Amino acid sequence: MLEIRPESAFGRGYEVLVDGIPVARWSSRIWSDGGEVEMAGETFAFRSGGWGRSFEMLAGGAVHVEAHRSGGRWTITGEGGTYELGRPSFWRGKRQLVSGGRVLGEFRNTGFRGGLTADLRDVPLPVQVFTGVVVLTLQRRQRAAAASSSSS
């Protein structure tokens, strides 16, 4: 079970656990998408590009995992596989990771501070972590858009 949870109530760091064991840490940026992911003794840059329609996780200038949006779905490529991230329906806020037509897992929100969980046992760890960070980033964007529209 993948779990990504905030390290503190107002911080920008997230702890990433698999089956309760810490495997990575995401230090997000405050005012923009991106940050750094520390995993397996290596630091990866997590960044957004293409007007928010793509994400990459890089180390040493090489892309390890990437995501590109087409319509309402994201295509994720990395660790020798291609995955699709999308919503099962417009009305449901949860996102599913799919490969070859098979649902590999569903991301669920946890707590009021912005964590999430997903059971993705058949997915390589770097793809799990990357996809979880993408989902959290998309949720942050959605909350920011809702807040700005309600304040105007």
Disulfide bonds with the S-S distance in Angstrom:
none
